[in-house]
Amino acid sequence: DQQVKQNSPSLSVQEGRISILNCDYTNSMFDYFLWYKKYPAEGPTFLISISSIKDKNEDGRFTVFLNKSAKHLSLHIVPSQPGDSAVYFCAATSYGQNFVFGPGTRLSVLP
Amino acid sequence: SQTIHQWPATLVQPVGSPLSLECTVEGTSNPNLYWYRQAAGRGLQLLFYSVGIGQISSEVPQNLSASRPQDRQFILSSKKLLLSDSGFYLCAWSRGTAEAFFGQGTRLTVV
């Protein structure tokens, strides 16, 4: 039973446009959500996070939105750059114990 | 600043041989430690996590075990590797209330 879902395995976006990556979760006990970026043969790099008491968190080009009632979060990247091409993982945790990851979305930013 | 070291980076082992992957964290004390595995084309699967020395929680029953002999050392082991143990293994740490930070990973190929 997947507790964190990323239903789009891949996404292609033109350079300079907005990238929107989506994530859904099922466990209402999750209280903290994170996005990671991963290049092949490397460990994931933390990008941005959001607490369940907030609905938006922004850091430069990256913004994460949380809709608790829908159990849905999204990552917006504006403007998208070729260097953003990577696999993006959504993750969730409850009280900072273990981190549950989604299957990832491969983002390709086309020049 | 905190750093996490994981080695080796790549490993090729025959079926039936033992395994030992080591992970150490510097610059923090009493971290939560994690072992994840990423199988080809799939997301990150939590294998083990530890909140303290000698305290190991196993998330998935399998051919692997973990140990935490020191506060900042986490070891992933197997007595006899299977072909299905091939994958990309990642160690991570967290303070228990926020983000998890990952090592560079070990690519294990069982032949």
Backbone of each chain as ProteinMPNN parsed JSONL, in Angstrom:
{"seq_chain_A": "DQQVKQNSPSLSVQEGRISILNCDYTNSMFDYFLWYKKYPAEGPTFLISISSIKDKNEDGRFTVFLNKSAKHLSLHIVPSQPGDSAVYFCAATSYGQNFVFGPGTRLSVLP", "coords_chain_A": {"N_chain_A": [[0.841, -1.185, 0.0], [0.839, 2.003, -1.111], [1.804, 4.814, 0.567], [2.596, 7.31, -0.14], [2.225, 8.936, -3.117], [3.189, 9.506, -6.453], [1.917, 10.259, -9.259], [2.695, 10.859, -11.827], [5.079, 9.614, -13.83], [6.907, 10.911, -15.413], [7.829, 14.178, -16.694], [7.856, 16.795, -19.001], [9.136, 19.987, -19.712], [9.337, 23.246, -21.073], [12.243, 25.295, -21.126], [12.314, 28.055, -18.91], [9.61, 28.071, -18.47], [6.922, 27.127, -16.188], [7.323, 24.42, -13.926], [5.385, 21.866, -12.617], [5.08, 19.651, -10.125], [3.426, 16.892, -8.782], [2.01, 15.362, -5.829], [0.505, 12.911, -3.812], [-0.881, 11.797, -0.728], [-1.758, 9.303, 1.729], [-1.809, 8.841, 4.439], [-3.021, 10.337, 7.228], [-1.607, 11.014, 9.439], [0.84, 12.027, 8.805], [3.029, 14.746, 9.269], [4.853, 16.397, 8.186], [6.338, 17.417, 5.193], [8.355, 16.809, 2.327], [10.517, 17.69, -0.417], [12.759, 16.195, -2.654], [15.599, 16.206, -4.798], [17.111, 14.27, -7.284], [19.995, 13.106, -8.869], [21.279, 10.711, -11.275], [22.994, 7.935, -9.825], [23.674, 9.3, -7.517], [23.129, 10.485, -4.132], [19.887, 11.568, -2.909], [19.098, 15.053, -2.869], [18.128, 17.431, -0.536], [15.456, 19.681, -1.103], [13.185, 21.423, -0.452], [10.771, 21.986, 2.135], [7.696, 21.478, 3.984], [5.616, 22.193, 6.711], [2.8, 20.577, 8.221], [1.122, 22.458, 9.269], [1.138, 24.608, 7.688], [0.326, 26.093, 4.457], [1.805, 26.841, 2.358], [5.131, 27.205, 1.198], [8.008, 28.946, 0.36], [11.005, 29.145, -1.52], [13.206, 30.804, -3.123], [13.275, 29.895, -6.461], [11.619, 27.807, -6.001], [8.547, 26.559, -4.84], [6.417, 25.121, -2.501], [3.234, 23.742, -2.177], [0.612, 22.899, 0.02], [-2.272, 21.003, 0.413], [-4.183, 20.064, 2.766], [-6.741, 18.994, 3.192], [-7.261, 17.69, 0.845], [-5.206, 15.975, 0.843], [-2.846, 16.453, -0.621], [0.08, 17.6, -2.234], [2.186, 19.953, -3.937], [4.957, 20.809, -6.03], [6.3, 23.708, -7.279], [8.283, 25.004, -9.814], [9.786, 27.826, -10.847], [11.49, 30.229, -12.802], [11.764, 27.342, -14.912], [14.828, 25.569, -15.386], [17.437, 24.136, -17.443], [19.242, 22.753, -15.785], [17.609, 21.854, -13.811], [16.675, 19.433, -14.527], [16.057, 16.233, -13.499], [15.332, 13.536, -11.199], [12.558, 13.861, -9.131], [11.625, 13.479, -5.83], [8.927, 13.084, -3.672], [8.361, 13.246, -0.192], [7.274, 12.112, 3.045], [6.768, 12.477, 6.557], [6.16, 11.38, 9.915], [6.174, 12.848, 12.924], [8.905, 13.039, 12.643], [10.087, 10.518, 12.506], [10.405, 7.82, 10.592], [10.958, 8.328, 7.045], [8.816, 8.449, 4.39], [8.852, 7.749, 1.02], [7.752, 8.81, -2.229], [7.402, 7.325, -5.544], [8.765, 8.894, -7.35], [9.273, 11.475, -9.854], [10.356, 12.03, -13.075], [11.829, 14.842, -14.245], [12.217, 16.701, -17.154], [13.792, 19.396, -18.495], [13.559, 21.272, -21.247], [15.762, 22.882, -23.502]], "CA_chain_A": [[0.0, 0.0, 0.0], [1.681, 3.187, -1.217], [1.306, 5.92, 1.368], [2.944, 8.533, -0.861], [2.086, 8.62, -4.535], [3.498, 10.487, -7.484], [1.267, 9.544, -10.358], [3.324, 11.154, -13.114], [6.458, 9.124, -13.822], [7.79, 11.847, -16.105], [7.267, 15.478, -17.056], [8.746, 17.609, -19.845], [8.764, 21.399, -19.656], [10.242, 24.129, -21.806], [13.039, 26.205, -20.295], [11.678, 29.329, -18.629], [8.214, 27.898, -18.077], [6.715, 26.576, -14.848], [7.218, 22.967, -13.731], [4.519, 21.539, -11.477], [5.165, 18.232, -9.778], [2.351, 16.605, -7.84], [2.212, 14.278, -4.869], [-0.653, 12.637, -2.974], [-0.578, 10.902, 0.383], [-2.956, 8.696, 2.299], [-1.73, 8.774, 5.896], [-3.324, 11.643, 7.813], [-0.687, 11.251, 10.549], [2.02, 12.743, 8.327], [2.987, 16.129, 9.71], [5.935, 17.158, 7.555], [6.47, 16.952, 3.813], [9.622, 17.261, 1.77], [10.855, 17.39, -1.802], [14.168, 15.923, -2.899], [16.031, 16.131, -6.182], [18.13, 13.217, -7.368], [20.668, 12.793, -10.126], [21.69, 9.298, -11.314], [24.163, 7.484, -9.072], [23.954, 10.18, -6.393], [22.086, 10.524, -3.132], [18.926, 12.667, -3.054], [19.43, 16.331, -2.244], [16.948, 18.096, -0.013], [15.109, 20.923, -1.805], [12.267, 22.301, 0.263], [9.844, 21.227, 2.958], [6.553, 22.223, 4.509], [4.937, 21.61, 7.849], [1.367, 20.384, 7.994], [0.352, 23.608, 9.752], [1.217, 25.645, 6.668], [-0.169, 25.688, 3.151], [2.728, 27.289, 1.312], [6.483, 27.569, 1.588], [8.694, 29.402, -0.845], [12.452, 29.303, -1.4], [13.737, 31.131, -4.445], [12.431, 29.446, -7.584], [10.849, 26.638, -5.585], [7.432, 26.775, -3.925], [5.639, 23.92, -2.224], [1.871, 24.002, -1.721], [0.005, 21.762, 0.698], [-3.72, 21.006, 0.595], [-4.386, 18.968, 3.713], [-8.051, 18.358, 3.034], [-7.155, 16.811, -0.327], [-4.0, 15.16, 1.025], [-2.134, 16.701, -1.868], [1.042, 18.693, -2.274], [2.792, 20.15, -5.245], [6.184, 21.599, -6.103], [6.36, 24.577, -8.443], [9.614, 25.525, -10.119], [9.618, 28.93, -11.797], [11.362, 29.576, -14.103], [12.496, 26.071, -15.017], [16.131, 25.66, -16.035], [17.927, 22.799, -17.836], [19.873, 22.109, -14.645], [16.586, 21.267, -12.945], [16.364, 18.086, -15.023], [16.435, 15.246, -12.485], [14.167, 12.853, -10.62], [12.096, 14.547, -7.934], [10.909, 12.611, -4.904], [8.122, 13.629, -2.589], [8.503, 12.411, 0.999], [6.453, 12.531, 4.177], [7.18, 11.888, 7.822], [5.289, 11.583, 11.062], [6.964, 13.101, 14.125], [10.319, 12.931, 12.357], [10.626, 9.168, 12.623], [10.907, 7.442, 9.272], [10.551, 9.144, 5.913], [8.211, 7.627, 3.347], [9.07, 8.401, -0.262], [7.003, 8.435, -3.412], [8.214, 6.652, -6.563], [9.56, 9.859, -8.105], [8.88, 11.995, -11.165], [11.521, 12.487, -13.834], [11.597, 16.127, -14.911], [13.137, 17.082, -18.229], [13.607, 20.782, -18.909], [14.083, 21.339, -22.609], [16.274, 24.22, -23.824]], "C_chain_A": [[0.883, 1.245, 0.0], [1.08, 4.33, -0.416], [1.586, 7.264, 0.713], [2.986, 8.188, -2.346], [2.49, 9.811, -5.398], [3.063, 9.854, -8.782], [1.859, 9.84, -11.728], [4.765, 10.665, -13.078], [7.432, 10.103, -14.472], [7.035, 13.112, -16.492], [8.3, 16.219, -17.891], [8.217, 19.028, -19.891], [9.796, 22.198, -20.448], [10.985, 25.034, -20.82], [12.318, 27.538, -20.141], [10.226, 29.229, -18.203], [8.133, 27.318, -16.672], [6.668, 25.052, -14.893], [6.356, 22.75, -12.496], [4.553, 20.038, -11.266], [4.182, 17.963, -8.646], [2.634, 15.372, -6.988], [0.934, 14.13, -4.039], [-0.248, 11.677, -1.862], [-1.867, 10.4, 1.0], [-2.974, 8.733, 3.82], [-1.929, 10.152, 6.511], [-2.423, 11.962, 9.009], [0.59, 11.963, 10.095], [1.914, 14.212, 8.728], [4.079, 16.993, 9.075], [6.181, 16.553, 6.189], [7.695, 17.585, 3.175], [9.698, 16.92, 0.289], [12.368, 17.238, -1.925], [14.391, 15.849, -4.407], [17.147, 15.103, -6.256], [18.661, 13.093, -8.784], [21.082, 11.325, -10.099], [22.963, 9.052, -10.525], [24.582, 8.457, -7.972], [22.842, 10.058, -5.364], [21.127, 11.667, -3.376], [19.394, 13.909, -2.297], [18.148, 17.01, -1.787], [16.719, 19.43, -0.719], [14.33, 21.87, -0.913], [11.296, 21.437, 1.049], [8.696, 22.125, 3.409], [5.953, 21.457, 5.68], [3.448, 21.512, 7.562], [0.524, 21.553, 8.497], [0.388, 24.769, 8.766], [0.602, 25.152, 5.37], [0.757, 26.109, 2.016], [4.091, 27.574, 1.935], [7.273, 27.849, 0.321], [10.184, 29.559, -0.571], [13.012, 29.533, -2.794], [12.776, 30.72, -5.547], [11.474, 28.328, -7.207], [9.763, 27.038, -4.579], [6.701, 25.457, -3.735], [4.291, 24.353, -1.658], [1.316, 22.729, -1.091], [-1.495, 21.983, 0.847], [-4.06, 19.811, 1.467], [-5.707, 18.245, 3.501], [-8.038, 17.375, 1.858], [-6.005, 15.836, -0.203], [-3.131, 15.25, -0.24], [-1.11, 17.808, -1.67], [1.657, 18.773, -3.663], [4.038, 21.011, -5.101], [6.154, 22.39, -7.402], [7.774, 25.088, -8.612], [9.436, 26.587, -11.207], [10.809, 29.9, -11.705], [12.178, 28.282, -14.124], [13.784, 26.282, -15.814], [16.6, 24.253, -16.42], [18.584, 22.044, -16.692], [18.882, 21.516, -13.657], [16.209, 19.856, -13.375], [16.935, 17.044, -14.075], [15.175, 14.469, -12.109], [13.824, 13.543, -9.312], [11.25, 13.583, -7.099], [10.154, 13.464, -3.889], [8.287, 12.688, -1.396], [7.644, 12.981, 2.118], [6.943, 11.827, 5.431], [6.164, 12.217, 8.905], [6.172, 11.675, 12.297], [8.461, 12.858, 13.891], [10.907, 11.549, 12.521], [11.129, 8.711, 11.261], [10.305, 8.323, 8.191], [10.039, 8.202, 4.824], [8.286, 8.389, 2.032], [8.078, 7.913, -1.312], [7.94, 7.804, -4.432], [9.031, 7.589, -7.433], [8.934, 10.26, -9.426], [10.139, 12.503, -11.856], [11.162, 13.752, -14.587], [12.668, 16.371, -15.958], [12.798, 18.509, -18.634], [14.32, 20.957, -20.238], [14.54, 22.749, -22.946], [15.565, 24.808, -25.042]], "O_chain_A": [[1.586, 1.519, 0.973], [-0.038, 4.764, -0.696], [0.892, 8.246, 0.98], [3.689, 7.27, -2.769], [2.167, 10.961, -5.099], [3.765, 9.009, -9.339], [1.554, 9.14, -12.694], [5.592, 11.24, -12.37], [8.617, 10.133, -14.14], [5.809, 13.132, -16.604], [9.478, 16.266, -17.535], [7.023, 19.259, -20.08], [10.977, 21.855, -20.479], [10.425, 25.476, -19.817], [11.781, 28.084, -21.105], [9.667, 30.173, -17.644], [9.157, 27.051, -16.042], [6.052, 24.465, -15.783], [6.573, 23.375, -11.458], [4.114, 19.261, -12.114], [4.117, 18.716, -7.674], [3.386, 14.476, -7.373], [0.353, 15.128, -3.614], [0.635, 10.84, -2.05], [-2.932, 10.99, 0.82], [-4.043, 8.663, 4.427], [-1.094, 11.039, 6.333], [-2.476, 13.073, 9.537], [1.346, 12.454, 10.934], [0.871, 14.844, 8.559], [4.208, 18.176, 9.392], [6.229, 15.333, 6.036], [8.031, 18.739, 3.444], [9.041, 15.998, -0.194], [13.143, 18.028, -1.385], [13.501, 15.483, -5.174], [18.025, 15.066, -5.394], [17.908, 12.992, -9.753], [21.224, 10.746, -9.022], [23.893, 9.858, -10.554], [25.735, 8.436, -7.54], [21.747, 9.588, -5.673], [21.51, 12.657, -3.998], [20.003, 13.818, -1.231], [17.199, 17.148, -2.558], [17.65, 20.211, -0.913], [14.768, 22.989, -0.65], [11.027, 20.294, 0.678], [8.722, 23.344, 3.241], [5.806, 20.236, 5.637], [2.906, 22.273, 6.76], [-0.664, 21.634, 8.185], [-0.257, 25.794, 8.984], [0.38, 23.954, 5.191], [0.523, 25.773, 0.855], [4.191, 28.107, 3.04], [7.215, 27.098, -0.652], [10.577, 30.049, 0.488], [13.261, 28.59, -3.546], [11.618, 31.136, -5.569], [10.616, 27.945, -8.003], [10.02, 27.75, -3.608], [6.403, 24.759, -4.704], [4.214, 25.212, -0.779], [1.522, 21.627, -1.6], [-1.933, 23.02, 1.346], [-4.206, 18.691, 0.979], [-5.777, 17.021, 3.618], [-8.726, 16.354, 1.884], [-5.841, 14.961, -1.053], [-2.748, 14.239, -0.828], [-1.385, 18.821, -1.028], [1.65, 17.817, -4.438], [4.157, 21.823, -4.184], [6.003, 21.825, -8.485], [8.391, 25.555, -7.654], [9.002, 26.298, -12.322], [11.114, 30.358, -10.604], [13.178, 28.164, -13.416], [13.829, 27.054, -16.771], [16.2, 23.278, -15.784], [18.495, 20.817, -16.632], [19.267, 20.761, -12.765], [15.494, 19.16, -12.653], [18.147, 16.977, -13.871], [14.093, 14.72, -12.64], [14.7, 13.781, -8.481], [10.304, 12.965, -7.588], [10.683, 14.427, -3.334], [8.347, 11.471, -1.568], [7.328, 14.17, 2.137], [7.469, 10.716, 5.369], [5.419, 13.193, 8.817], [6.834, 10.708, 12.673], [9.194, 12.514, 14.818], [12.123, 11.416, 12.661], [12.18, 9.17, 10.813], [9.28, 8.975, 8.395], [10.738, 7.283, 4.397], [7.839, 9.532, 1.94], [7.629, 6.767, -1.287], [9.15, 7.753, -4.208], [9.9, 7.138, -8.179], [8.176, 9.506, -10.035], [10.891, 13.302, -11.297], [10.296, 13.741, -15.462], [13.864, 16.264, -15.687], [11.681, 18.803, -19.059], [15.538, 20.807, -20.33], [13.809, 23.711, -22.711], [15.87, 25.928, -25.452]]}, "seq_chain_B": "SQTIHQWPATLVQPVGSPLSLECTVEGTSNPNLYWYRQAAGRGLQLLFYSVGIGQISSEVPQNLSASRPQDRQFILSSKKLLLSDSGFYLCAWSRGTAEAFFGQGTRLTVV", "coords_chain_B": {"N_chain_B": [[29.758, 21.922, 10.426], [27.463, 19.359, 9.324], [28.29, 16.159, 8.044], [27.915, 13.291, 5.967], [29.149, 10.092, 5.431], [29.516, 7.468, 3.194], [30.331, 4.232, 2.213], [31.436, 1.332, 0.267], [31.475, 3.169, -2.899], [30.768, 1.764, -5.174], [30.059, -1.689, -5.717], [30.646, -5.023, -6.484], [29.453, -8.152, -6.067], [29.541, -11.718, -5.609], [26.786, -14.036, -5.775], [25.658, -15.344, -2.697], [27.764, -14.458, -1.196], [29.043, -12.527, 1.632], [27.943, -9.284, 2.923], [28.856, -5.966, 3.735], [28.091, -2.765, 4.389], [29.057, 0.5, 5.155], [28.288, 3.398, 7.09], [28.85, 6.646, 8.192], [28.348, 9.475, 10.294], [29.223, 12.844, 10.71], [29.682, 15.645, 12.885], [27.364, 15.911, 14.356], [25.274, 14.745, 17.04], [23.699, 11.819, 18.355], [21.99, 11.182, 16.094], [19.078, 10.329, 14.086], [19.211, 7.465, 12.103], [19.212, 5.996, 8.84], [18.652, 3.375, 6.453], [18.116, 3.1, 3.066], [16.849, 1.669, 0.028], [17.095, 1.846, -3.456], [15.642, 0.34, -6.006], [16.114, -0.584, -9.467], [14.659, 1.872, -11.49], [12.742, 2.497, -9.641], [11.199, 3.844, -6.619], [12.357, 5.101, -3.398], [12.96, 2.79, -0.96], [12.407, 2.244, 2.4], [14.571, 0.534, 4.498], [15.792, 0.052, 7.053], [15.696, 1.774, 10.208], [17.117, 3.804, 12.803], [17.005, 5.034, 16.071], [18.811, 5.264, 18.05], [21.834, 4.007, 19.668], [22.158, 0.567, 19.148], [19.451, 0.333, 18.718], [17.261, -0.724, 16.433], [14.982, -0.567, 13.826], [13.147, -2.559, 11.661], [11.849, -2.306, 8.478], [11.141, -3.814, 6.303], [10.887, -7.213, 5.807], [13.623, -9.245, 5.004], [16.634, -10.288, 3.371], [18.583, -8.897, 4.706], [20.37, -7.154, 7.321], [20.787, -4.741, 9.964], [23.022, -2.748, 11.93], [23.964, -0.731, 14.727], [26.625, 0.122, 16.042], [27.949, 2.265, 17.177], [27.266, 5.712, 18.095], [27.218, 7.33, 15.774], [27.443, 5.636, 13.647], [26.394, 3.396, 11.208], [25.565, 0.267, 10.021], [25.028, -1.85, 7.299], [24.226, -5.151, 6.58], [24.687, -8.465, 5.217], [24.475, -11.988, 5.329], [24.442, -13.815, 3.265], [24.33, -12.972, 0.037], [21.698, -12.353, -2.309], [20.583, -12.471, -5.745], [18.519, -10.652, -6.012], [19.156, -8.689, -4.228], [20.552, -6.721, -5.434], [21.006, -3.273, -6.142], [20.629, 0.261, -5.429], [21.963, 1.576, -2.646], [21.235, 3.639, 0.062], [22.302, 5.707, 2.676], [21.07, 7.684, 5.343], [20.595, 10.57, 7.485], [18.933, 12.204, 10.22], [17.688, 14.848, 12.365], [15.516, 14.141, 13.672], [13.347, 15.818, 13.741], [13.117, 17.198, 11.452], [14.448, 17.647, 8.211], [15.805, 14.898, 6.288], [19.099, 13.863, 5.494], [21.128, 12.735, 2.888], [23.633, 10.248, 2.079], [26.083, 9.577, -0.521], [25.516, 7.187, -1.68], [25.604, 3.634, -2.485], [26.281, 1.574, -5.119], [25.236, -1.565, -5.579], [25.921, -4.57, -7.099], [24.893, -7.761, -7.575], [26.213, -10.736, -8.65]], "CA_chain_B": [[28.64, 21.433, 9.622], [27.322, 17.908, 9.366], [28.556, 15.418, 6.813], [27.634, 11.86, 6.02], [30.039, 9.334, 4.573], [29.007, 6.133, 2.889], [31.263, 3.541, 1.309], [32.062, 1.887, -0.926], [30.573, 3.783, -3.866], [30.277, 0.676, -6.016], [30.446, -2.995, -5.205], [30.173, -6.173, -7.244], [29.632, -9.299, -5.186], [28.888, -12.934, -6.097], [25.682, -14.597, -5.003], [26.072, -16.16, -1.574], [28.842, -13.826, -0.431], [28.531, -11.602, 2.647], [27.923, -7.861, 2.588], [28.94, -4.99, 4.811], [28.153, -1.367, 3.949], [29.214, 1.33, 6.344], [27.854, 4.787, 6.994], [29.159, 7.411, 9.39], [27.911, 10.865, 10.277], [30.073, 13.737, 11.493], [29.18, 16.981, 13.17], [26.115, 15.907, 15.11], [25.213, 13.622, 17.978], [22.41, 11.143, 18.497], [21.096, 11.358, 14.924], [18.331, 9.201, 13.548], [19.928, 6.947, 10.943], [18.335, 5.243, 7.948], [19.111, 2.715, 5.227], [17.122, 2.997, 2.008], [17.282, 1.034, -1.21], [16.397, 2.208, -4.674], [15.775, -0.648, -7.072], [16.135, 0.047, -10.788], [13.408, 2.456, -11.954], [11.726, 2.572, -8.584], [11.419, 4.856, -5.586], [13.22, 4.788, -2.268], [12.312, 1.898, -0.004], [13.062, 2.253, 3.702], [14.94, -0.804, 4.963], [16.0, 0.083, 8.5], [16.015, 3.058, 10.806], [17.613, 3.675, 14.164], [16.933, 6.28, 16.839], [19.883, 5.267, 19.04], [22.745, 2.858, 19.637], [21.541, -0.729, 19.399], [18.001, 0.372, 18.457], [17.055, -0.872, 14.993], [13.637, -0.943, 13.378], [13.167, -3.113, 10.311], [10.601, -1.994, 7.795], [10.82, -4.809, 5.281], [11.593, -8.475, 6.066], [14.446, -9.578, 3.849], [17.917, -10.951, 3.558], [19.538, -7.926, 5.181], [20.271, -6.739, 8.714], [21.498, -3.494, 10.238], [23.514, -2.591, 13.289], [24.44, 0.612, 15.077], [27.549, -0.127, 17.149], [28.314, 3.556, 17.769], [26.225, 6.71, 17.926], [27.165, 7.9, 14.44], [27.834, 4.599, 12.698], [25.273, 2.529, 10.852], [26.111, -0.745, 9.129], [24.076, -2.729, 6.614], [24.927, -6.418, 6.377], [24.006, -9.677, 4.793], [25.337, -13.159, 5.437], [24.511, -14.438, 1.938], [23.627, -12.121, -0.908], [20.863, -12.891, -3.376], [20.546, -11.606, -6.926], [17.513, -9.608, -5.793], [19.703, -7.653, -3.352], [21.155, -5.674, -6.26], [20.297, -1.996, -6.094], [21.359, 1.442, -4.996], [21.71, 1.679, -1.212], [21.459, 4.998, 0.549], [22.265, 5.975, 4.107], [20.619, 9.04, 5.614], [20.473, 10.917, 8.893], [18.082, 13.354, 10.512], [17.671, 15.22, 13.781], [14.277, 13.619, 14.235], [12.242, 16.762, 13.662], [13.138, 17.94, 10.182], [14.831, 16.972, 6.976], [16.805, 13.838, 6.266], [20.183, 14.159, 4.56], [21.576, 11.454, 2.343], [24.964, 10.019, 1.565], [26.182, 9.501, -1.969], [24.971, 5.925, -2.143], [26.433, 2.502, -2.919], [25.687, 0.756, -6.178], [25.568, -2.978, -5.349], [25.532, -5.515, -8.144], [25.131, -9.143, -7.178], [26.346, -11.498, -9.913]], "C_chain_B": [[28.633, 19.897, 9.642], [27.65, 17.3, 8.005], [28.25, 13.952, 7.045], [28.509, 11.161, 4.995], [29.496, 7.925, 4.414], [29.98, 5.478, 1.923], [31.029, 2.035, 1.352], [31.042, 2.511, -1.867], [29.976, 2.737, -4.806], [30.83, -0.643, -5.487], [29.837, -4.072, -6.084], [30.491, -7.404, -6.418], [28.963, -10.533, -5.785], [27.735, -13.336, -5.189], [26.23, -15.474, -3.88], [27.188, -15.564, -0.738], [28.25, -12.882, 0.615], [28.63, -10.152, 2.186], [28.102, -7.042, 3.855], [29.101, -3.604, 4.201], [28.176, -0.49, 5.181], [28.825, 2.783, 6.072], [28.227, 5.479, 8.296], [28.734, 8.864, 9.201], [28.846, 11.666, 11.165], [29.354, 15.043, 11.773], [27.858, 17.04, 13.892], [26.141, 14.727, 16.061], [23.781, 13.109, 18.061], [21.476, 11.373, 17.298], [20.191, 10.148, 14.76], [19.056, 8.764, 12.28], [19.026, 6.009, 10.153], [19.143, 4.535, 6.872], [17.922, 2.613, 4.287], [17.725, 2.221, 0.84], [16.427, 1.554, -2.362], [16.669, 1.129, -5.708], [15.651, 0.077, -8.412], [14.753, 0.555, -11.181], [12.336, 2.599, -10.89], [12.092, 3.621, -7.555], [12.328, 4.358, -4.487], [12.446, 3.962, -1.247], [13.076, 1.912, 1.308], [13.318, 0.822, 4.149], [15.018, -0.85, 6.484], [16.101, 1.532, 8.96], [16.331, 2.855, 12.279], [17.552, 5.03, 14.861], [18.01, 6.332, 17.918], [20.728, 4.018, 18.93], [21.987, 1.578, 19.984], [20.048, -0.792, 19.132], [17.764, 0.387, 16.951], [15.609, -1.265, 14.74], [13.729, -1.395, 11.932], [11.814, -2.879, 9.661], [10.18, -3.094, 6.83], [11.58, -6.098, 5.6], [12.366, -8.919, 4.834], [15.748, -10.222, 4.294], [18.965, -10.044, 4.168], [19.339, -7.668, 6.671], [21.048, -5.449, 8.88], [21.946, -3.486, 11.681], [24.017, -1.172, 13.485], [25.356, 0.455, 16.283], [28.003, 1.146, 17.868], [27.254, 4.59, 17.395], [26.079, 7.181, 16.482], [27.599, 6.916, 13.365], [26.671, 3.655, 12.474], [25.774, 1.564, 9.797], [24.983, -1.602, 8.572], [24.803, -4.004, 6.23], [24.02, -7.48, 5.778], [24.978, -10.838, 4.95], [25.521, -13.824, 4.082], [23.677, -13.622, 0.971], [22.828, -12.928, -1.929], [20.936, -11.943, -4.569], [19.614, -10.421, -6.717], [17.985, -8.519, -4.836], [20.391, -6.546, -4.144], [20.32, -4.404, -6.19], [21.218, -0.893, -5.647], [20.985, 1.683, -3.54], [22.125, 3.055, -0.707], [21.345, 5.048, 2.063], [21.821, 7.423, 4.301], [20.586, 9.279, 7.114], [19.503, 12.083, 9.032], [18.18, 13.655, 12.004], [16.392, 14.763, 14.446], [13.115, 14.573, 14.171], [12.164, 17.45, 12.307], [13.648, 17.054, 9.056], [15.807, 15.823, 7.24], [17.827, 14.175, 5.186], [20.856, 12.857, 4.174], [23.059, 11.447, 2.004], [24.915, 9.856, 0.058], [25.735, 8.165, -2.533], [26.013, 4.891, -2.504], [25.666, 1.714, -3.967], [26.152, -0.672, -5.978], [25.037, -3.816, -6.496], [25.895, -6.911, -7.678], [25.129, -9.992, -8.45], [26.416, -13.005, -9.658]], "O_chain_B": [[29.636, 19.245, 9.93], [27.324, 17.861, 6.959], [28.318, 13.447, 8.166], [28.598, 11.581, 3.841], [29.076, 7.285, 5.378], [30.401, 6.086, 0.94], [30.498, 1.51, 2.331], [29.841, 2.38, -1.634], [28.808, 2.829, -5.183], [31.908, -0.701, -4.896], [28.646, -4.033, -6.391], [31.651, -7.672, -6.104], [27.911, -10.408, -6.413], [27.713, -13.019, -4.0], [27.157, -16.255, -4.093], [27.528, -16.101, 0.316], [27.092, -12.479, 0.504], [29.301, -9.835, 1.204], [27.568, -7.38, 4.911], [30.118, -3.304, 3.574], [27.418, -0.702, 6.128], [29.012, 3.307, 4.974], [27.954, 4.962, 9.38], [28.76, 9.4, 8.093], [29.219, 11.216, 12.249], [28.518, 15.486, 10.986], [27.281, 18.118, 14.03], [26.948, 13.811, 15.9], [22.811, 13.841, 17.869], [20.308, 11.718, 17.476], [20.508, 9.061, 15.245], [19.468, 9.601, 11.477], [18.183, 5.315, 10.721], [20.183, 5.026, 6.433], [16.86, 2.109, 4.655], [18.944, 2.134, 0.69], [15.208, 1.681, -2.252], [17.781, 1.014, -6.224], [15.15, 1.2, -8.483], [13.789, -0.209, -11.209], [11.161, 2.798, -11.201], [13.169, 4.216, -7.614], [12.986, 3.326, -4.623], [11.409, 4.39, -0.739], [14.273, 1.622, 1.328], [12.405, -0.003, 4.178], [14.385, -1.691, 7.122], [16.532, 2.406, 8.209], [15.891, 1.896, 12.912], [17.99, 6.043, 14.314], [18.12, 7.33, 18.63], [20.392, 3.086, 18.2], [21.271, 1.517, 20.983], [19.434, -1.846, 19.296], [18.033, 1.383, 16.278], [15.084, -2.186, 15.366], [14.31, -0.713, 11.087], [10.77, -3.212, 10.223], [8.99, -3.278, 6.573], [12.81, -6.076, 5.659], [11.811, -8.962, 3.736], [15.911, -10.636, 5.442], [20.146, -10.391, 4.152], [18.267, -7.933, 7.216], [21.874, -5.102, 8.035], [21.342, -4.124, 12.543], [24.436, -0.504, 12.54], [24.92, 0.632, 17.42], [28.394, 1.1, 19.034], [26.448, 4.369, 16.491], [24.965, 7.407, 16.009], [28.066, 7.316, 12.299], [26.045, 3.176, 13.42], [26.344, 1.983, 8.789], [24.09, -2.024, 9.308], [25.874, -3.954, 5.625], [22.793, -7.404, 5.826], [26.178, -10.678, 4.726], [26.597, -14.334, 3.77], [22.451, -13.588, 1.076], [23.222, -14.017, -2.347], [21.299, -10.774, -4.432], [19.887, -9.318, -7.189], [17.286, -7.523, -4.65], [20.774, -5.528, -3.567], [19.09, -4.452, -6.179], [22.426, -1.081, -5.503], [19.826, 1.961, -3.231], [23.209, 3.556, -1.008], [20.412, 4.502, 2.651], [22.165, 8.289, 3.498], [20.555, 8.341, 7.911], [19.282, 12.845, 8.091], [18.674, 12.85, 12.794], [16.199, 14.97, 15.644], [11.993, 14.194, 14.509], [11.23, 18.211, 12.053], [13.317, 15.872, 8.97], [16.515, 15.783, 8.246], [17.49, 14.693, 4.121], [21.118, 11.996, 5.013], [23.656, 12.477, 1.69], [23.859, 9.978, -0.563], [25.59, 8.027, -3.747], [27.162, 5.223, -2.794], [24.551, 1.25, -3.73], [27.327, -0.975, -6.181], [23.851, -3.771, -6.82], [27.061, -7.207, -7.418], [24.172, -9.972, -9.224], [26.528, -13.786, -10.602]]}, "name": "protein", "num_of_chains": 2, "seq": "DQQVKQNSPSLSVQEGRISILNCDYTNSMFDYFLWYKKYPAEGPTFLISISSIKDKNEDGRFTVFLNKSAKHLSLHIVPSQPGDSAVYFCAATSYGQNFVFGPGTRLSVLPSQTIHQWPATLVQPVGSPLSLECTVEGTSNPNLYWYRQAAGRGLQLLFYSVGIGQISSEVPQNLSASRPQDRQFILSSKKLLLSDSGFYLCAWSRGTAEAFFGQGTRLTVV"}
